[in-house]
């Protein structure tokens, strides 16, 4: 299957619950799913979202 990916970087001041809520909203309304999370020593998170490629346009990420 083919996927499109969207990398996100969450700053250290975003707590875990807020990050989870933001990602849940993206999953619910835009079809994104969590592919990978990296937590760095300074508290930043590198998040990789993915969704299947389809022929019809889908909404993008909202920040």
Secondary structure, DSSP 8 states (H G I E B T S, - for coil): --EEEEEEEE-TTS-HHHHHHHHHHHHHHH--EEEEEEE-TTS-EEEEEEEE--SS-------
